[in-house]
Amino acid sequence: MAIIPTRWTDTNTKKYIEATKVSPRDMVLSYAVRDNYGRCLDKNGHWQLEPSPSNRTEEFLSNCRFDTLAQATEALDRVQEIEKQ
């Protein structure tokens, strides 16, 4: 049995990183940075309202999904530093 963690929460801000796609064949994950307001962080550091799954375009997914947990963590850290100012 393989157990894969799928969500990491910043306990101060309640923003979180979530594994959004698991390919059963090769166990590849992609990651979304989300807040509790229905928004998703894009790769340019801007919050976007996240459409329902059936309304998410390839462009949205390309802009708002990170390939690694490290990339998602760095993006969340950057935006939180900006928001502190």
Distance bins in CASP14 RR format, pairs under 12 A and 6 or more apart:
PFRMAT RR
TARGET T0000
AUTHOR 0000-0000-0000
RMODE 2
METHOD distances of the structure
MODEL  1
2 22 0 0 0 0 0 1 0 0 0 0 0
2 24 0 0 0 0 0 1 0 0 0 0 0
2 27 1 0 0 1 0 0 0 0 0 0 0
3 27 0 0 0 0 0 1 0 0 0 0 0
4 18 0 0 0 0 0 1 0 0 0 0 0
4 19 1 0 0 1 0 0 0 0 0 0 0
4 21 0 0 0 0 0 1 0 0 0 0 0
4 22 1 0 0 1 0 0 0 0 0 0 0
4 23 0 0 0 0 0 1 0 0 0 0 0
4 24 0 0 0 0 0 1 0 0 0 0 0
4 27 1 0 0 1 0 0 0 0 0 0 0
4 28 0 0 0 0 0 1 0 0 0 0 0
4 29 1 0 0 1 0 0 0 0 0 0 0
4 69 0 0 0 0 0 1 0 0 0 0 0
5 16 0 0 0 0 0 1 0 0 0 0 0
5 17 0 0 0 0 0 1 0 0 0 0 0
5 18 0 0 0 0 0 1 0 0 0 0 0
5 19 1 0 0 1 0 0 0 0 0 0 0
5 22 0 0 0 0 0 1 0 0 0 0 0
5 29 0 0 0 0 1 0 0 0 0 0 0
5 31 0 0 0 0 0 1 0 0 0 0 0
5 69 0 0 0 0 1 0 0 0 0 0 0
6 16 0 0 0 0 0 1 0 0 0 0 0
6 17 0 0 0 0 1 0 0 0 0 0 0
6 18 1 0 0 1 0 0 0 0 0 0 0
6 19 1 0 1 0 0 0 0 0 0 0 0
6 20 0 0 0 0 1 0 0 0 0 0 0
6 21 0 0 0 0 0 1 0 0 0 0 0
6 22 0 0 0 0 1 0 0 0 0 0 0
6 29 0 0 0 0 1 0 0 0 0 0 0
6 30 0 0 0 0 0 1 0 0 0 0 0
6 31 0 0 0 0 1 0 0 0 0 0 0
6 32 0 0 0 0 0 1 0 0 0 0 0
6 69 0 0 0 0 0 1 0 0 0 0 0
7 14 0 0 0 0 0 1 0 0 0 0 0
7 15 0 0 0 0 0 1 0 0 0 0 0
7 16 1 0 1 0 0 0 0 0 0 0 0
7 17 1 0 0 1 0 0 0 0 0 0 0
7 18 1 0 1 0 0 0 0 0 0 0 0
7 19 1 0 0 1 0 0 0 0 0 0 0
7 20 0 0 0 0 0 1 0 0 0 0 0
7 29 0 0 0 0 0 1 0 0 0 0 0
7 31 0 0 0 0 0 1 0 0 0 0 0
7 32 0 0 0 0 0 1 0 0 0 0 0
7 33 0 0 0 0 0 1 0 0 0 0 0
7 34 0 0 0 0 1 0 0 0 0 0 0
7 69 0 0 0 0 0 1 0 0 0 0 0
7 72 0 0 0 0 0 1 0 0 0 0 0
8 14 0 0 0 0 0 1 0 0 0 0 0
8 15 0 0 0 0 1 0 0 0 0 0 0
8 16 1 0 0 1 0 0 0 0 0 0 0
8 17 1 0 1 0 0 0 0 0 0 0 0
8 18 1 0 0 1 0 0 0 0 0 0 0
8 19 0 0 0 0 1 0 0 0 0 0 0
8 29 0 0 0 0 0 1 0 0 0 0 0
8 31 0 0 0 0 1 0 0 0 0 0 0
8 32 0 0 0 0 0 1 0 0 0 0 0
8 33 0 0 0 0 1 0 0 0 0 0 0
8 34 0 0 0 0 0 1 0 0 0 0 0
8 69 1 0 0 1 0 0 0 0 0 0 0
8 70 0 0 0 0 0 1 0 0 0 0 0
8 72 0 0 0 0 1 0 0 0 0 0 0
8 73 1 0 0 1 0 0 0 0 0 0 0
8 76 0 0 0 0 1 0 0 0 0 0 0
9 15 1 0 0 1 0 0 0 0 0 0 0
9 16 1 0 1 0 0 0 0 0 0 0 0
9 17 0 0 0 0 1 0 0 0 0 0 0
9 18 0 0 0 0 1 0 0 0 0 0 0
9 33 0 0 0 0 0 1 0 0 0 0 0
9 34 0 0 0 0 1 0 0 0 0 0 0
9 35 0 0 0 0 0 1 0 0 0 0 0
9 36 0 0 0 0 0 1 0 0 0 0 0
9 76 0 0 0 0 0 1 0 0 0 0 0
10 16 1 0 0 1 0 0 0 0 0 0 0
10 17 0 0 0 0 1 0 0 0 0 0 0
10 33 0 0 0 0 1 0 0 0 0 0 0
10 34 0 0 0 0 0 1 0 0 0 0 0
10 35 0 0 0 0 1 0 0 0 0 0 0
10 36 0 0 0 0 0 1 0 0 0 0 0
10 72 0 0 0 0 0 1 0 0 0 0 0
10 73 0 0 0 0 1 0 0 0 0 0 0
10 76 1 0 0 1 0 0 0 0 0 0 0
10 77 0 0 0 0 1 0 0 0 0 0 0
10 79 0 0 0 0 0 1 0 0 0 0 0
10 80 1 0 0 1 0 0 0 0 0 0 0
10 83 0 0 0 0 0 1 0 0 0 0 0
12 76 0 0 0 0 0 1 0 0 0 0 0
12 77 0 0 0 0 0 1 0 0 0 0 0
12 80 0 0 0 0 1 0 0 0 0 0 0
12 83 0 0 0 0 0 1 0 0 0 0 0
12 84 0 0 0 0 0 1 0 0 0 0 0
13 33 0 0 0 0 0 1 0 0 0 0 0
13 34 0 0 0 0 0 1 0 0 0 0 0
13 35 1 0 0 1 0 0 0 0 0 0 0
13 36 0 0 0 0 1 0 0 0 0 0 0
13 37 0 0 0 0 0 1 0 0 0 0 0
13 41 0 0 0 0 0 1 0 0 0 0 0
13 76 0 0 0 0 1 0 0 0 0 0 0
13 77 0 0 0 0 0 1 0 0 0 0 0
13 79 0 0 0 0 1 0 0 0 0 0 0
13 80 1 0 0 1 0 0 0 0 0 0 0
13 81 0 0 0 0 0 1 0 0 0 0 0
13 83 0 0 0 0 1 0 0 0 0 0 0
13 84 0 0 0 0 1 0 0 0 0 0 0
14 34 0 0 0 0 1 0 0 0 0 0 0
14 35 1 0 0 1 0 0 0 0 0 0 0
14 36 1 0 1 0 0 0 0 0 0 0 0
14 37 0 0 0 0 0 1 0 0 0 0 0
14 76 0 0 0 0 0 1 0 0 0 0 0
14 80 0 0 0 0 0 1 0 0 0 0 0
15 32 0 0 0 0 0 1 0 0 0 0 0
15 33 1 0 0 1 0 0 0 0 0 0 0
15 34 1 0 0 1 0 0 0 0 0 0 0
15 35 1 0 1 0 0 0 0 0 0 0 0
15 36 1 0 0 1 0 0 0 0 0 0 0
15 37 0 0 0 0 1 0 0 0 0 0 0
15 38 0 0 0 0 0 1 0 0 0 0 0
15 39 0 0 0 0 1 0 0 0 0 0 0
15 40 0 0 0 0 0 1 0 0 0 0 0
15 41 0 0 0 0 1 0 0 0 0 0 0
15 47 0 0 0 0 1 0 0 0 0 0 0
15 72 0 0 0 0 0 1 0 0 0 0 0
15 73 0 0 0 0 0 1 0 0 0 0 0
15 75 0 0 0 0 0 1 0 0 0 0 0
15 76 1 0 0 1 0 0 0 0 0 0 0
15 77 0 0 0 0 0 1 0 0 0 0 0
15 79 0 0 0 0 1 0 0 0 0 0 0
15 80 1 0 0 1 0 0 0 0 0 0 0
15 83 0 0 0 0 1 0 0 0 0 0 0
16 31 0 0 0 0 0 1 0 0 0 0 0
16 32 0 0 0 0 1 0 0 0 0 0 0
16 33 1 0 0 1 0 0 0 0 0 0 0
16 34 1 0 1 0 0 0 0 0 0 0 0
16 35 1 0 0 1 0 0 0 0 0 0 0
16 36 0 0 0 0 1 0 0 0 0 0 0
16 38 0 0 0 0 0 1 0 0 0 0 0
16 39 0 0 0 0 0 1 0 0 0 0 0
16 40 0 0 0 0 0 1 0 0 0 0 0
16 41 0 0 0 0 0 1 0 0 0 0 0
16 69 0 0 0 0 0 1 0 0 0 0 0
16 72 0 0 0 0 1 0 0 0 0 0 0
16 73 0 0 0 0 0 1 0 0 0 0 0
16 76 0 0 0 0 1 0 0 0 0 0 0
16 80 0 0 0 0 0 1 0 0 0 0 0
17 29 0 0 0 0 0 1 0 0 0 0 0
17 30 0 0 0 0 0 1 0 0 0 0 0
17 31 1 0 1 0 0 0 0 0 0 0 0
17 32 1 0 0 1 0 0 0 0 0 0 0
17 33 1 0 1 0 0 0 0 0 0 0 0
17 34 1 0 0 1 0 0 0 0 0 0 0
17 35 0 0 0 0 0 1 0 0 0 0 0
17 40 0 0 0 0 0 1 0 0 0 0 0
17 41 0 0 0 0 1 0 0 0 0 0 0
17 65 0 0 0 0 0 1 0 0 0 0 0
17 66 0 0 0 0 1 0 0 0 0 0 0
17 68 0 0 0 0 0 1 0 0 0 0 0
17 69 1 0 0 1 0 0 0 0 0 0 0
17 70 0 0 0 0 0 1 0 0 0 0 0
17 71 0 0 0 0 1 0 0 0 0 0 0
17 72 1 0 1 0 0 0 0 0 0 0 0
17 73 1 0 0 1 0 0 0 0 0 0 0
17 74 0 0 0 0 0 1 0 0 0 0 0
17 75 0 0 0 0 1 0 0 0 0 0 0
17 76 1 0 0 1 0 0 0 0 0 0 0
17 77 0 0 0 0 0 1 0 0 0 0 0
17 79 0 0 0 0 0 1 0 0 0 0 0
17 80 0 0 0 0 0 1 0 0 0 0 0
18 29 0 0 0 0 1 0 0 0 0 0 0
18 30 0 0 0 0 1 0 0 0 0 0 0
18 31 1 0 0 1 0 0 0 0 0 0 0
18 32 1 0 1 0 0 0 0 0 0 0 0
18 33 0 0 0 0 1 0 0 0 0 0 0
18 34 1 0 0 1 0 0 0 0 0 0 0
18 35 0 0 0 0 0 1 0 0 0 0 0
18 38 0 0 0 0 0 1 0 0 0 0 0
18 40 0 0 0 0 1 0 0 0 0 0 0
18 41 0 0 0 0 0 1 0 0 0 0 0
18 50 0 0 0 0 0 1 0 0 0 0 0
18 64 0 0 0 0 0 1 0 0 0 0 0
18 65 0 0 0 0 0 1 0 0 0 0 0
18 66 0 0 0 0 0 1 0 0 0 0 0
18 69 0 0 0 0 0 1 0 0 0 0 0
18 72 0 0 0 0 1 0 0 0 0 0 0
18 76 0 0 0 0 0 1 0 0 0 0 0
19 27 0 0 0 0 0 1 0 0 0 0 0
19 28 0 0 0 0 0 1 0 0 0 0 0
19 29 1 0 1 0 0 0 0 0 0 0 0
19 30 1 0 0 1 0 0 0 0 0 0 0
19 31 1 0 1 0 0 0 0 0 0 0 0
19 32 0 0 0 0 1 0 0 0 0 0 0
19 33 0 0 0 0 0 1 0 0 0 0 0
19 34 0 0 0 0 0 1 0 0 0 0 0
19 65 0 0 0 0 0 1 0 0 0 0 0
19 66 0 0 0 0 0 1 0 0 0 0 0
19 67 0 0 0 0 0 1 0 0 0 0 0
19 68 0 0 0 0 0 1 0 0 0 0 0
19 69 0 0 0 0 1 0 0 0 0 0 0
19 72 0 0 0 0 1 0 0 0 0 0 0
20 28 0 0 0 0 0 1 0 0 0 0 0
20 29 1 0 0 1 0 0 0 0 0 0 0
20 30 1 0 1 0 0 0 0 0 0 0 0
20 31 1 0 0 1 0 0 0 0 0 0 0
20 32 1 0 1 0 0 0 0 0 0 0 0
20 33 0 0 0 0 0 1 0 0 0 0 0
20 34 0 0 0 0 1 0 0 0 0 0 0
20 40 0 0 0 0 1 0 0 0 0 0 0
20 50 0 0 0 0 0 1 0 0 0 0 0
20 53 0 0 0 0 1 0 0 0 0 0 0
20 56 0 0 0 0 1 0 0 0 0 0 0
20 60 0 0 0 0 0 1 0 0 0 0 0
20 61 0 0 0 0 1 0 0 0 0 0 0
20 64 0 0 0 0 1 0 0 0 0 0 0
20 65 1 0 0 1 0 0 0 0 0 0 0
20 66 0 0 0 0 1 0 0 0 0 0 0
20 67 0 0 0 0 0 1 0 0 0 0 0
20 69 0 0 0 0 0 1 0 0 0 0 0
20 72 0 0 0 0 1 0 0 0 0 0 0
21 27 0 0 0 0 0 1 0 0 0 0 0
21 28 1 0 0 1 0 0 0 0 0 0 0
21 29 1 0 0 1 0 0 0 0 0 0 0
21 30 1 0 1 0 0 0 0 0 0 0 0
21 31 0 0 0 0 1 0 0 0 0 0 0
21 32 0 0 0 0 1 0 0 0 0 0 0
21 53 0 0 0 0 0 1 0 0 0 0 0
21 56 0 0 0 0 0 1 0 0 0 0 0
21 61 0 0 0 0 1 0 0 0 0 0 0
21 65 1 0 0 1 0 0 0 0 0 0 0
21 66 0 0 0 0 0 1 0 0 0 0 0
21 67 0 0 0 0 0 1 0 0 0 0 0
22 28 1 0 0 1 0 0 0 0 0 0 0
22 29 1 0 1 0 0 0 0 0 0 0 0
22 30 0 0 0 0 1 0 0 0 0 0 0
22 31 0 0 0 0 0 1 0 0 0 0 0
23 29 0 0 0 0 1 0 0 0 0 0 0
23 30 0 0 0 0 1 0 0 0 0 0 0
28 65 0 0 0 0 0 1 0 0 0 0 0
28 67 0 0 0 0 1 0 0 0 0 0 0
28 68 0 0 0 0 0 1 0 0 0 0 0
29 65 0 0 0 0 1 0 0 0 0 0 0
29 66 0 0 0 0 1 0 0 0 0 0 0
29 67 0 0 0 0 1 0 0 0 0 0 0
29 68 0 0 0 0 1 0 0 0 0 0 0
29 69 1 0 0 1 0 0 0 0 0 0 0
29 70 0 0 0 0 0 1 0 0 0 0 0
29 71 0 0 0 0 0 1 0 0 0 0 0
29 72 0 0 0 0 1 0 0 0 0 0 0
30 40 0 0 0 0 0 1 0 0 0 0 0
30 56 0 0 0 0 0 1 0 0 0 0 0
30 61 1 0 0 1 0 0 0 0 0 0 0
30 62 0 0 0 0 0 1 0 0 0 0 0
30 64 0 0 0 0 1 0 0 0 0 0 0
30 65 1 0 1 0 0 0 0 0 0 0 0
30 66 1 0 0 1 0 0 0 0 0 0 0
30 67 1 0 0 1 0 0 0 0 0 0 0
30 68 0 0 0 0 1 0 0 0 0 0 0
30 69 0 0 0 0 0 1 0 0 0 0 0
30 71 0 0 0 0 1 0 0 0 0 0 0
30 72 0 0 0 0 1 0 0 0 0 0 0
31 40 0 0 0 0 0 1 0 0 0 0 0
31 41 0 0 0 0 0 1 0 0 0 0 0
31 43 0 0 0 0 0 1 0 0 0 0 0
31 61 0 0 0 0 0 1 0 0 0 0 0
31 64 0 0 0 0 1 0 0 0 0 0 0
31 65 1 0 0 1 0 0 0 0 0 0 0
31 66 1 0 1 0 0 0 0 0 0 0 0
31 67 1 0 0 1 0 0 0 0 0 0 0
31 68 1 0 0 1 0 0 0 0 0 0 0
31 69 1 0 1 0 0 0 0 0 0 0 0
31 70 0 0 0 0 1 0 0 0 0 0 0
31 71 1 0 0 1 0 0 0 0 0 0 0
31 72 1 1 0 0 0 0 0 0 0 0 0
31 73 0 0 0 0 1 0 0 0 0 0 0
31 74 0 0 0 0 0 1 0 0 0 0 0
31 75 0 0 0 0 1 0 0 0 0 0 0
31 76 0 0 0 0 1 0 0 0 0 0 0
32 38 0 0 0 0 0 1 0 0 0 0 0
32 39 0 0 0 0 0 1 0 0 0 0 0
32 40 1 0 1 0 0 0 0 0 0 0 0
32 41 1 0 0 1 0 0 0 0 0 0 0
32 42 0 0 0 0 0 1 0 0 0 0 0
32 43 0 0 0 0 0 1 0 0 0 0 0
32 47 0 0 0 0 0 1 0 0 0 0 0
32 48 0 0 0 0 0 1 0 0 0 0 0
32 50 1 0 0 1 0 0 0 0 0 0 0
32 53 0 0 0 0 0 1 0 0 0 0 0
32 56 0 0 0 0 0 1 0 0 0 0 0
32 60 0 0 0 0 0 1 0 0 0 0 0
32 61 0 0 0 0 1 0 0 0 0 0 0
32 63 0 0 0 0 0 1 0 0 0 0 0
32 64 1 0 0 1 0 0 0 0 0 0 0
32 65 1 0 1 0 0 0 0 0 0 0 0
32 66 1 0 0 1 0 0 0 0 0 0 0
32 67 0 0 0 0 0 1 0 0 0 0 0
32 69 0 0 0 0 0 1 0 0 0 0 0
32 71 0 0 0 0 0 1 0 0 0 0 0
32 72 1 0 0 1 0 0 0 0 0 0 0
32 75 0 0 0 0 0 1 0 0 0 0 0
32 76 0 0 0 0 0 1 0 0 0 0 0
33 39 0 0 0 0 1 0 0 0 0 0 0
33 40 1 0 0 1 0 0 0 0 0 0 0
33 41 1 1 0 0 0 0 0 0 0 0 0
33 42 0 0 0 0 1 0 0 0 0 0 0
33 43 0 0 0 0 1 0 0 0 0 0 0
33 45 0 0 0 0 1 0 0 0 0 0 0
33 46 0 0 0 0 0 1 0 0 0 0 0
33 47 0 0 0 0 1 0 0 0 0 0 0
33 48 0 0 0 0 0 1 0 0 0 0 0
33 50 0 0 0 0 0 1 0 0 0 0 0
33 63 0 0 0 0 0 1 0 0 0 0 0
33 64 0 0 0 0 1 0 0 0 0 0 0
33 65 0 0 0 0 1 0 0 0 0 0 0
33 66 1 0 0 1 0 0 0 0 0 0 0
33 69 0 0 0 0 0 1 0 0 0 0 0
33 71 0 0 0 0 1 0 0 0 0 0 0
33 72 1 0 1 0 0 0 0 0 0 0 0
33 73 0 0 0 0 1 0 0 0 0 0 0
33 74 0 0 0 0 1 0 0 0 0 0 0
33 75 1 0 1 0 0 0 0 0 0 0 0
33 76 1 0 1 0 0 0 0 0 0 0 0
33 77 0 0 0 0 0 1 0 0 0 0 0
33 78 0 0 0 0 0 1 0 0 0 0 0
33 79 1 0 0 1 0 0 0 0 0 0 0
33 80 0 0 0 0 0 1 0 0 0 0 0
34 40 1 0 1 0 0 0 0 0 0 0 0
34 41 1 0 0 1 0 0 0 0 0 0 0
34 42 0 0 0 0 0 1 0 0 0 0 0
34 47 0 0 0 0 1 0 0 0 0 0 0
34 48 0 0 0 0 0 1 0 0 0 0 0
34 49 0 0 0 0 0 1 0 0 0 0 0
34 50 1 0 0 1 0 0 0 0 0 0 0
34 64 0 0 0 0 1 0 0 0 0 0 0
34 65 0 0 0 0 0 1 0 0 0 0 0
34 66 0 0 0 0 0 1 0 0 0 0 0
34 72 0 0 0 0 0 1 0 0 0 0 0
34 75 0 0 0 0 0 1 0 0 0 0 0
34 76 0 0 0 0 1 0 0 0 0 0 0
34 79 0 0 0 0 0 1 0 0 0 0 0
35 41 1 0 0 1 0 0 0 0 0 0 0
35 47 1 0 0 1 0 0 0 0 0 0 0
35 48 0 0 0 0 0 1 0 0 0 0 0
35 49 0 0 0 0 0 1 0 0 0 0 0
35 50 0 0 0 0 1 0 0 0 0 0 0
35 76 0 0 0 0 1 0 0 0 0 0 0
35 79 0 0 0 0 1 0 0 0 0 0 0
35 80 0 0 0 0 0 1 0 0 0 0 0
35 83 0 0 0 0 0 1 0 0 0 0 0
36 47 0 0 0 0 0 1 0 0 0 0 0
36 50 0 0 0 0 0 1 0 0 0 0 0
37 47 0 0 0 0 1 0 0 0 0 0 0
37 48 0 0 0 0 0 1 0 0 0 0 0
37 49 0 0 0 0 1 0 0 0 0 0 0
37 50 0 0 0 0 1 0 0 0 0 0 0
38 47 0 0 0 0 1 0 0 0 0 0 0
38 48 0 0 0 0 1 0 0 0 0 0 0
38 49 1 0 0 1 0 0 0 0 0 0 0
38 50 1 0 1 0 0 0 0 0 0 0 0
38 51 0 0 0 0 1 0 0 0 0 0 0
38 52 0 0 0 0 0 1 0 0 0 0 0
38 64 0 0 0 0 0 1 0 0 0 0 0
39 45 0 0 0 0 0 1 0 0 0 0 0
39 46 0 0 0 0 1 0 0 0 0 0 0
39 47 1 0 1 0 0 0 0 0 0 0 0
39 48 1 0 0 1 0 0 0 0 0 0 0
39 49 1 0 1 0 0 0 0 0 0 0 0
39 50 1 0 0 1 0 0 0 0 0 0 0
39 51 0 0 0 0 0 1 0 0 0 0 0
39 64 0 0 0 0 1 0 0 0 0 0 0
39 79 0 0 0 0 0 1 0 0 0 0 0
40 46 0 0 0 0 1 0 0 0 0 0 0
40 47 1 0 0 1 0 0 0 0 0 0 0
40 48 1 0 1 0 0 0 0 0 0 0 0
40 49 1 0 0 1 0 0 0 0 0 0 0
40 50 1 0 1 0 0 0 0 0 0 0 0
40 51 0 0 0 0 1 0 0 0 0 0 0
40 53 0 0 0 0 0 1 0 0 0 0 0
40 56 0 0 0 0 1 0 0 0 0 0 0
40 60 0 0 0 0 1 0 0 0 0 0 0
40 61 0 0 0 0 1 0 0 0 0 0 0
40 63 0 0 0 0 1 0 0 0 0 0 0
40 64 1 0 1 0 0 0 0 0 0 0 0
40 65 0 0 0 0 1 0 0 0 0 0 0
40 66 0 0 0 0 0 1 0 0 0 0 0
40 72 0 0 0 0 0 1 0 0 0 0 0
40 75 0 0 0 0 0 1 0 0 0 0 0
40 76 0 0 0 0 0 1 0 0 0 0 0
40 79 0 0 0 0 0 1 0 0 0 0 0
41 47 1 0 1 0 0 0 0 0 0 0 0
41 48 1 0 0 1 0 0 0 0 0 0 0
41 49 0 0 0 0 0 1 0 0 0 0 0
41 50 0 0 0 0 1 0 0 0 0 0 0
41 63 0 0 0 0 1 0 0 0 0 0 0
41 64 1 0 0 1 0 0 0 0 0 0 0
41 65 0 0 0 0 0 1 0 0 0 0 0
41 66 0 0 0 0 1 0 0 0 0 0 0
41 71 0 0 0 0 0 1 0 0 0 0 0
41 72 0 0 0 0 1 0 0 0 0 0 0
41 73 0 0 0 0 0 1 0 0 0 0 0
41 74 0 0 0 0 0 1 0 0 0 0 0
41 75 1 0 1 0 0 0 0 0 0 0 0
41 76 1 0 0 1 0 0 0 0 0 0 0
41 77 0 0 0 0 0 1 0 0 0 0 0
41 78 0 0 0 0 1 0 0 0 0 0 0
41 79 1 0 1 0 0 0 0 0 0 0 0
41 80 0 0 0 0 0 1 0 0 0 0 0
41 82 0 0 0 0 0 1 0 0 0 0 0
41 83 0 0 0 0 0 1 0 0 0 0 0
42 48 1 0 1 0 0 0 0 0 0 0 0
42 49 0 0 0 0 0 1 0 0 0 0 0
42 50 0 0 0 0 0 1 0 0 0 0 0
42 59 0 0 0 0 0 1 0 0 0 0 0
42 60 0 0 0 0 1 0 0 0 0 0 0
42 61 0 0 0 0 0 1 0 0 0 0 0
42 62 0 0 0 0 1 0 0 0 0 0 0
42 63 1 0 1 0 0 0 0 0 0 0 0
42 64 1 0 1 0 0 0 0 0 0 0 0
42 65 0 0 0 0 1 0 0 0 0 0 0
42 66 0 0 0 0 1 0 0 0 0 0 0
42 72 0 0 0 0 0 1 0 0 0 0 0
42 75 0 0 0 0 1 0 0 0 0 0 0
42 78 0 0 0 0 0 1 0 0 0 0 0
42 79 0 0 0 0 1 0 0 0 0 0 0
43 59 0 0 0 0 0 1 0 0 0 0 0
43 60 0 0 0 0 0 1 0 0 0 0 0
43 61 0 0 0 0 0 1 0 0 0 0 0
43 62 0 0 0 0 1 0 0 0 0 0 0
43 63 1 0 1 0 0 0 0 0 0 0 0
43 64 1 0 0 1 0 0 0 0 0 0 0
43 65 0 0 0 0 1 0 0 0 0 0 0
43 66 1 0 0 1 0 0 0 0 0 0 0
43 67 0 0 0 0 0 1 0 0 0 0 0
43 71 0 0 0 0 1 0 0 0 0 0 0
43 72 0 0 0 0 1 0 0 0 0 0 0
43 74 0 0 0 0 0 1 0 0 0 0 0
43 75 1 0 0 1 0 0 0 0 0 0 0
43 76 0 0 0 0 0 1 0 0 0 0 0
43 78 0 0 0 0 0 1 0 0 0 0 0
43 79 0 0 0 0 0 1 0 0 0 0 0
44 62 0 0 0 0 0 1 0 0 0 0 0
44 63 1 0 0 1 0 0 0 0 0 0 0
44 64 0 0 0 0 1 0 0 0 0 0 0
44 75 0 0 0 0 1 0 0 0 0 0 0
44 78 0 0 0 0 0 1 0 0 0 0 0
44 79 0 0 0 0 0 1 0 0 0 0 0
44 82 0 0 0 0 0 1 0 0 0 0 0
45 63 0 0 0 0 0 1 0 0 0 0 0
45 64 0 0 0 0 0 1 0 0 0 0 0
45 66 0 0 0 0 0 1 0 0 0 0 0
45 71 0 0 0 0 0 1 0 0 0 0 0
45 72 0 0 0 0 0 1 0 0 0 0 0
45 74 0 0 0 0 0 1 0 0 0 0 0
45 75 1 0 0 1 0 0 0 0 0 0 0
45 76 0 0 0 0 1 0 0 0 0 0 0
45 77 0 0 0 0 0 1 0 0 0 0 0
45 78 1 0 0 1 0 0 0 0 0 0 0
45 79 1 0 1 0 0 0 0 0 0 0 0
45 80 0 0 0 0 0 1 0 0 0 0 0
45 81 0 0 0 0 0 1 0 0 0 0 0
45 82 0 0 0 0 1 0 0 0 0 0 0
45 83 0 0 0 0 0 1 0 0 0 0 0
46 63 0 0 0 0 1 0 0 0 0 0 0
46 64 0 0 0 0 1 0 0 0 0 0 0
46 75 0 0 0 0 0 1 0 0 0 0 0
46 78 0 0 0 0 0 1 0 0 0 0 0
46 79 0 0 0 0 1 0 0 0 0 0 0
46 82 0 0 0 0 0 1 0 0 0 0 0
46 83 0 0 0 0 0 1 0 0 0 0 0
47 63 0 0 0 0 0 1 0 0 0 0 0
47 64 0 0 0 0 1 0 0 0 0 0 0
47 75 0 0 0 0 0 1 0 0 0 0 0
47 76 0 0 0 0 0 1 0 0 0 0 0
47 79 1 0 0 1 0 0 0 0 0 0 0
47 80 0 0 0 0 0 1 0 0 0 0 0
47 82 0 0 0 0 0 1 0 0 0 0 0
47 83 0 0 0 0 1 0 0 0 0 0 0
48 56 0 0 0 0 0 1 0 0 0 0 0
48 57 0 0 0 0 0 1 0 0 0 0 0
48 59 0 0 0 0 0 1 0 0 0 0 0
48 60 1 0 0 1 0 0 0 0 0 0 0
48 61 0 0 0 0 0 1 0 0 0 0 0
48 63 1 0 0 1 0 0 0 0 0 0 0
48 64 1 0 0 1 0 0 0 0 0 0 0
48 65 0 0 0 0 0 1 0 0 0 0 0
49 55 0 0 0 0 0 1 0 0 0 0 0
49 56 0 0 0 0 0 1 0 0 0 0 0
49 60 0 0 0 0 0 1 0 0 0 0 0
49 64 0 0 0 0 0 1 0 0 0 0 0
50 56 1 0 0 1 0 0 0 0 0 0 0
50 57 0 0 0 0 0 1 0 0 0 0 0
50 60 0 0 0 0 1 0 0 0 0 0 0
50 61 0 0 0 0 0 1 0 0 0 0 0
50 63 0 0 0 0 0 1 0 0 0 0 0
50 64 1 0 0 1 0 0 0 0 0 0 0
50 65 0 0 0 0 0 1 0 0 0 0 0
51 57 1 0 0 1 0 0 0 0 0 0 0
51 59 0 0 0 0 0 1 0 0 0 0 0
51 60 1 0 0 1 0 0 0 0 0 0 0
51 61 0 0 0 0 0 1 0 0 0 0 0
51 64 0 0 0 0 1 0 0 0 0 0 0
52 60 0 0 0 0 0 1 0 0 0 0 0
53 60 0 0 0 0 0 1 0 0 0 0 0
53 61 0 0 0 0 0 1 0 0 0 0 0
54 60 0 0 0 0 0 1 0 0 0 0 0
55 61 0 0 0 0 0 1 0 0 0 0 0
56 62 0 0 0 0 0 1 0 0 0 0 0
56 63 0 0 0 0 0 1 0 0 0 0 0
56 64 0 0 0 0 1 0 0 0 0 0 0
56 65 0 0 0 0 1 0 0 0 0 0 0
57 63 0 0 0 0 1 0 0 0 0 0 0
57 64 0 0 0 0 0 1 0 0 0 0 0
57 65 0 0 0 0 0 1 0 0 0 0 0
58 64 0 0 0 0 0 1 0 0 0 0 0
58 65 0 0 0 0 0 1 0 0 0 0 0
59 65 0 0 0 0 0 1 0 0 0 0 0
61 67 0 0 0 0 0 1 0 0 0 0 0
63 75 0 0 0 0 0 1 0 0 0 0 0
64 72 0 0 0 0 0 1 0 0 0 0 0
64 75 0 0 0 0 0 1 0 0 0 0 0
65 71 0 0 0 0 1 0 0 0 0 0 0
65 72 0 0 0 0 1 0 0 0 0 0 0
65 75 0 0 0 0 0 1 0 0 0 0 0
66 72 1 0 1 0 0 0 0 0 0 0 0
66 73 0 0 0 0 1 0 0 0 0 0 0
66 74 0 0 0 0 1 0 0 0 0 0 0
66 75 1 0 0 1 0 0 0 0 0 0 0
66 76 0 0 0 0 1 0 0 0 0 0 0
67 74 0 0 0 0 0 1 0 0 0 0 0
67 75 0 0 0 0 0 1 0 0 0 0 0
68 74 0 0 0 0 1 0 0 0 0 0 0
68 75 0 0 0 0 0 1 0 0 0 0 0
69 75 0 0 0 0 0 1 0 0 0 0 0
69 76 0 0 0 0 0 1 0 0 0 0 0
70 76 0 0 0 0 0 1 0 0 0 0 0
70 77 0 0 0 0 0 1 0 0 0 0 0
71 77 0 0 0 0 0 1 0 0 0 0 0
71 78 0 0 0 0 0 1 0 0 0 0 0
72 78 0 0 0 0 0 1 0 0 0 0 0
72 79 0 0 0 0 0 1 0 0 0 0 0
73 79 0 0 0 0 0 1 0 0 0 0 0
73 80 0 0 0 0 0 1 0 0 0 0 0
74 80 0 0 0 0 0 1 0 0 0 0 0
74 81 0 0 0 0 0 1 0 0 0 0 0
75 81 0 0 0 0 0 1 0 0 0 0 0
75 82 0 0 0 0 0 1 0 0 0 0 0
76 82 0 0 0 0 0 1 0 0 0 0 0
76 83 0 0 0 0 0 1 0 0 0 0 0
77 83 0 0 0 0 0 1 0 0 0 0 0
77 84 0 0 0 0 0 1 0 0 0 0 0
78 84 0 0 0 0 0 1 0 0 0 0 0
78 85 0 0 0 0 0 1 0 0 0 0 0
79 85 0 0 0 0 0 1 0 0 0 0 0
END
